[in-house]
Amino acid sequence: MATAIVPDGPAVVYLWPPDKECRDLMRTFASIRDRPTWVTGSPPSWRGADASDPSARLLAFGFDITDDGAGGYLLVCYSMDRVYAADTWHETLEQAYESAEEQFGLRREEWKSPGGA
């Protein structure tokens, strides 16, 4: 479970990835599944890491870029075992892609459309 703070709104607790009903209510722009990702720390205090970090662990992660329902974008990341989860808010879609590259080394060509194409 993860908590998102919506600007000018309440904290929202949700399960990620969302179930089908939730996916039908939100727009997902791009996704990555089962990507090996280096992280350090433990929930709730963790971050993307470099492989050279002695405390880093390699985990399978999923990533989504979605709308936030208010004109912004969320970069959502989660371990495939659902132990790690977080999101960051971005004003533009381009900023979400840039943040994914900066935090996790995700290259633009790795992203797939929601249908997988």
Contact map, one row per residue, 1 for C-alpha under 8 A:
111000000000111100000000000000000000000000000000000000000000000000000000000000000100100000000000000000000000000000000
111100000000111100000000000000000000000000000000000000000000000000000000000000000000110000000000000000000000000000000
111110000011110000000000000000000000000000000000000000000000000000000000000000000000010000000000000000000000000000000
011111000011110000000000000000000000000000000000000000000000000000000000000000000000001000000000000000000000000000000
001111101111000000000000000000000000000000000000000000000000000000000000000000000000000000000000000000000000000000000
000111111111000000000000000000000000000000000000000000000000000000000000000000000000000000000000000000000000000000000
000011111100000000000000000000000000000000000000000000000000000000000000000000000000000000000000000000000000000000000
000001111100000000000000000000000000000000000000000000000000000000000000000000000000000000000000000000000000000000000
000011111110000000000000000000000000000000000000000000000000000000000000000000000000000000000000000000000000000000000
000011111111000000000000000000000000000000000000000000000000000000000000000000000000000000000000000000000000000000000
001111001111100000000000000000000000000000000000000000000000000000000000000000000000000000000000000000000000000000000
001111000111110000000000000000000000000000000000000000000000000000000000000000000000000000000000000000000000000000000
111100000011111000000000000000000000000000000000000000000000000000000000000000000000000000000000000000000000000000000
111100000001111101000000000000000000000000000000000000000000000000000000000000000000000000000000000000000000000000000
110000000000111111000000000000000000000000000000000000000000000000000000000000000000000000000000000000000000000000000
110000000000011111100000000000000000000000000000000000000000000000000000000001000100100000000000000000000000000000000
000000000000001111100000000000000000000000000000000000000000000000000000000001000000000000000000000000000000000000000
000000000000011111111110000000000000000000000000000000000000000000000000000000000000000000000000000000000000000000000
000000000000000111111110000000000000000000000000000000000000000000000000000000000000000000000000000000000000000000000
000000000000000001111111000000000000000000000000000000000000000000000000000000000000000000000000000000000000000000000
000000000000000001111111100000000000000000000000000000000000000000000000000000000000000000000000000000000000000000000
000000000000000001111111110000000000000000000000000000000000000000000000000000000000000000000000000000000000000000000
000000000000000001111111111100000000000000000000000000000000000000000000000000000000000000000000000000000000000000000
000000000000000000011111111000000000000000000000000000000000000000000000000000000000000000000000000000000000000000000
000000000000000000001111111000000000000000000000000000000000000000000000000000000000000000000000000000000000000000000
000000000000000000000111111100000000000000000000000000000000000001111000000000000000000000000000000000000000000000000
000000000000000000000011111110000000000000000000000000000000000001100000000000000000000000000000000000000000000000000
000000000000000000000010011111100000000000000000000000000000000111100000000000000000000000000000000000000000000001000
000000000000000000000000001111100000000000000000000000000000000111100000000000000000000000000000000000000000000011000
000000000000000000000000000111110000000000000000000000000000000111000000000000000000000000000000000000000000001111000
000000000000000000000000000111111000000000000000000000000000011110000000000000000000000000000000000000000000001111000
000000000000000000000000000001111110000000000000000000000000011100000000000000000000000000000000000000000000011100000
000000000000000000000000000000111110000000000000000000000000111000000000000000000000000000000000000000000000000000000
000000000000000000000000000000011111000000000000000000000001110000000000000000010000000000000000000000000000000000000
000000000000000000000000000000011111100000000000000000000011110000000000000000000000000000000000000000000000000000000
000000000000000000000000000000000111110000000000000000000111100000000000000000000000000000000000000000000000000000000
000000000000000000000000000000000011111000000001000000000111100000000000000000000000000000000000000000010000000000000
000000000000000000000000000000000001111100000001111000011110000000000000000000000000000000000000000000010000000000000
000000000000000000000000000000000000111110000111110000011110000000000000000000000000000000000000000000000000000000000
000000000000000000000000000000000000011111000111100000111000000000000000000000000000000000000000000000000000000000000
000000000000000000000000000000000000001111101110000000110000000000000000000000000000000000000000000000000000000000000
000000000000000000000000000000000000000111111100000000000000000000000000000000000001000000000000000000000000000000000
000000000000000000000000000000000000000011111100000000000000000000000000000000000011100000000000000000000000000000000
000000000000000000000000000000000000000001111100000000000000000000000000000000000001000000000000000000000000000000000
000000000000000000000000000000000000000011111110000000000000000000000000000000000000000000000000000000000000000000000
000000000000000000000000000000000000001111111111000000000000000000000000000000000000000000000000000000000000000000000
000000000000000000000000000000000000001110001111100000000000000000000000000000000000000000000000000000100000000000000
000000000000000000000000000000000000111100000111110000000000000000000000000000000000000000000000000000110000000000000
000000000000000000000000000000000000011100000011111010010000000000000000000000000000000000000000000000110000000000000
000000000000000000000000000000000000011000000001111110010000000000000000000000000000000000000000000000000000000000000
000000000000000000000000000000000000010000000000111111011000000000000000000000000000000000000000000000000000000000000
000000000000000000000000000000000000000000000000011111010000000000000000000000000000000000000000000000000000000000000
000000000000000000000000000000000000000000000000111111110000000000000000000000000000000000000000000000000000000000000
000000000000000000000000000000000000000000000000001111110000000000000000000000000000000000000000000000000000000000000
000000000000000000000000000000000000000110000000000011111000000000000000000000000000000000000000000000000000000000000
000000000000000000000000000000000000011110000000111111111100000000000000000000000000000000000000000000000000000000000
000000000000000000000000000000000000011100000000001000111110000000000000000000000000000000000000000000000000000000000
000000000000000000000000000000000001111000000000000000011111000000000000000000000000000000000000000000000000000000000
000000000000000000000000000000000011111000000000000000001111100000000000000000110000000000000000000000000000000000000
000000000000000000000000000000000111100000000000000000000111110000000000000000111000000000000000000000000000000000000
000000000000000000000000000000001111100000000000000000000011111000000000000011110000000000000000000000000000000000000
000000000000000000000000000000111110000000000000000000000001111100000000000011110000000000000000000000000000000000000
000000000000000000000000000000111000000000000000000000000000111110000000001111000000000000000000000000000000000000000
000000000000000000000000000111110000000000000000000000000000011111000000011110000000000000000000000000000000000000000
000000000000000000000000000111100000000000000000000000000000001111100000111100000000000000001001100000000000000000000
000000000000000000000000011111000000000000000000000000000000000111110000111100000000000000000000000000000000000000000
000000000000000000000000011110000000000000000000000000000000000011111111110000000000000000000000000000000000000000000
000000000000000000000000010000000000000000000000000000000000000001111111110000000000000010000000000000000000000000000
000000000000000000000000010000000000000000000000000000000000000000111111000000000000000000000000000000000000000000000
000000000000000000000000000000000000000000000000000000000000000000111111000000000000000000000000000000000000000000000
000000000000000000000000000000000000000000000000000000000000000000111111100000000000000000100000000000000000000000000
000000000000000000000000000000000000000000000000000000000000000000111111110000000000000011111000000000000000000000000
000000000000000000000000000000000000000000000000000000000000000011110011111000000000000011111001000000000000000000000
000000000000000000000000000000000000000000000000000000000000000111110001111100000000001111000001000000000000000000000
000000000000000000000000000000000000000000000000000000000000001111000000111110000000001111000001101100000000000000000
000000000000000000000000000000000000000000000000000000000000001111000000011111000000111100000000000000000000000000000
000000000000000000000000000000000000000000000000000000000000111100000000001111100001111000000000000000000000000000000
000000000000000110000000000000000000000000000000000000000000111000000000000111110111110000000000000000000000000000000
000000000000000000000000000000000000000000000000000000000011110000000000000011111111100000000000000000000000000000000
000000000000000000000000000000000100000000000000000000000011110000000000000001111110000000000000000000000000000000000
000000000000000000000000000000000000000000000000000000000001000000000000000000111111000000000000000000000000000000000
100000000000000100000000000000000000000000000000000000000000000000000000000001111111100000000000000000000000000000000
000000000000000000000000000000000000000000100000000000000000000000000000000001111111100000000000000000000000000000000
000000000000000000000000000000000000000001110000000000000000000000000000000011101111110000000000000000000000000000000
110000000000000100000000000000000000000000100000000000000000000000000000000111100111111000000000000000000000000000000
011000000000000000000000000000000000000000000000000000000000000000000000000111000001111100000000000000000000000000000
000100000000000000000000000000000000000000000000000000000000000000000000011110000000111110000000000000000000000000000
000000000000000000000000000000000000000000000000000000000000000000000000011100000000011111000000000000000000000000000
000000000000000000000000000000000000000000000000000000000000000000010001111000000000001111100001000000000000000000000
000000000000000000000000000000000000000000000000000000000000000000000001111000000000000111111011000000000000000000000
000000000000000000000000000000000000000000000000000000000000000000000011100000000000000011111011000000000000000000000
000000000000000000000000000000000000000000000000000000000000000000000001100000000000000001111111000000000000000000000
000000000000000000000000000000000000000000000000000000000000000010000001100000000000000001111111100000000000000000000
000000000000000000000000000000000000000000000000000000000000000000000000000000000000000000011111110000000000000000000
000000000000000000000000000000000000000000000000000000000000000000000000000000000000000001111111111000000000000000000
000000000000000000000000000000000000000000000000000000000000000010000000111000000000000011111111111100000000000000000
000000000000000000000000000000000000000000000000000000000000000010000000001000000000000000001111111110000001000000000
000000000000000000000000000000000000000000000000000000000000000000000000000000000000000000000111111111000000000000000
000000000000000000000000000000000000000000000000000000000000000000000000001000000000000000000011111111100000000000000
000000000000000000000000000000000000000000000000000000000000000000000000001000000000000000000001111111111100000000000
000000000000000000000000000000000000000000000000000000000000000000000000000000000000000000000000111111111111000000000
000000000000000000000000000000000000000000000000000000000000000000000000000000000000000000000000011111111100000000000
000000000000000000000000000000000000000000000011100000000000000000000000000000000000000000000000001111111000000000000
000000000000000000000000000000000000110000000001100000000000000000000000000000000000000000000000000111111100000000000
000000000000000000000000000000000000000000000000000000000000000000000000000000000000000000000000000111111110000000000
000000000000000000000000000000000000000000000000000000000000000000000000000000000000000000000000000111011111010000000
000000000000000000000000000000000000000000000000000000000000000000000000000000000000000000000000000010001111111000000
000000000000000000000000000000000000000000000000000000000000000000000000000000000000000000000000100010000111111000000
000000000000000000000000000000000000000000000000000000000000000000000000000000000000000000000000000000000011111100000
000000000000000000000000000000010000000000000000000000000000000000000000000000000000000000000000000000000111111100000
000000000000000000000000000001110000000000000000000000000000000000000000000000000000000000000000000000000011111110000
000000000000000000000000000001110000000000000000000000000000000000000000000000000000000000000000000000000000111111111
000000000000000000000000000011100000000000000000000000000000000000000000000000000000000000000000000000000000001111111
000000000000000000000000000111100000000000000000000000000000000000000000000000000000000000000000000000000000000111111
000000000000000000000000000000000000000000000000000000000000000000000000000000000000000000000000000000000000000111111
000000000000000000000000000000000000000000000000000000000000000000000000000000000000000000000000000000000000000111111
000000000000000000000000000000000000000000000000000000000000000000000000000000000000000000000000000000000000000111111
